[in-house]
Amino acid sequence: MCIRDSTNTIASNIFNRDHKKVNSKKTINCYQQACPGLVEEIEKGPPYFEELNKTLSFCLAPLAKEGVDILVLGCTHYNLVADQIQTLLPKTKIITQGDIAAQKLIAYLNRHSDLAHKITRQSKLELYFTKIKPNYPFLVGLFLTDRRQAVKLKLTKINFG
């Protein structure tokens, strides 16, 4: 099962096509669920989490009815609400893109030890924004630190010309 925000992505049926390439014997049933508006609800931040929970409940109801065993979150925003999703689907294993990306990075660095030695945990991280909304510091804090606290951001003009 994969949930994605875009109804266009769901309509393209790309996830099911790719799934059939890997699982040609059809031993696994695969469902897709569009969640229009969910990203916008997540980006509103904590003052609006009650509305977010309503949207999540609405989006996940068909999956709960199907009794899905595994749910692949198809948008990086959904990592931020994985705990809420797990609460709504307690018997479902949740797979986030963050987990997959981390596993791929570890495998890559294990194959390229010369690069792994150049990476330090003390590196400086710089984020560039062309526009900062009031809730961005909080959201960036969730993405980067998994702590529910805001981070300081700088607005930067980027010249592409």
Residue pairs with C-beta under 8 A, 6 or more apart in sequence:
1 30
1 31
1 32
1 33
1 63
1 66
1 68
1 70
1 71
1 72
1 92
2 15
2 30
2 32
2 33
2 71
2 72
2 73
2 74
3 32
3 33
3 34
3 35
3 59
3 60
3 63
3 71
3 72
3 73
3 74
3 75
3 78
4 10
4 15
4 32
4 33
4 34
4 35
4 74
4 75
5 34
5 35
5 36
5 37
5 38
5 39
5 74
5 75
5 77
6 34
6 36
7 34
7 36
9 15
9 34
9 74
10 32
10 33
10 34
13 32
15 30
15 32
15 74
16 30
16 32
19 28
19 30
20 26
23 30
31 62
31 63
31 66
31 68
33 59
33 60
33 62
33 63
35 55
35 59
37 55
38 52
38 55
38 56
38 59
38 75
38 77
38 78
39 75
39 77
41 48
41 51
41 52
41 55
42 52
42 77
42 78
42 80
42 81
42 139
43 77
43 133
43 135
43 139
44 51
44 52
44 135
45 135
45 138
45 139
46 138
46 148
52 81
52 84
53 84
56 81
56 84
56 85
56 88
57 88
60 85
60 88
60 89
63 71
63 89
63 92
64 88
64 89
67 91
68 89
68 92
69 91
69 92
69 93
70 92
70 93
70 95
71 85
71 89
71 92
71 93
71 94
71 95
72 95
73 79
73 82
73 85
73 94
73 95
73 96
73 97
74 97
75 97
76 97
76 98
76 143
78 85
78 96
78 97
79 96
79 97
79 98
79 143
80 139
80 142
80 143
82 94
82 96
85 94
86 92
86 94
109 115
109 116
109 119
110 116
125 144
127 140
127 153
127 154
128 154
128 156
128 158
129 136
129 153
129 154
129 155
129 156
130 155
130 156
130 157
130 158
131 155
132 153
132 155
136 153
137 150
137 151
137 152
137 153
138 148
138 149
138 150
140 151
140 153
141 147
141 148
141 149
141 150
141 151
142 148
144 151
145 151
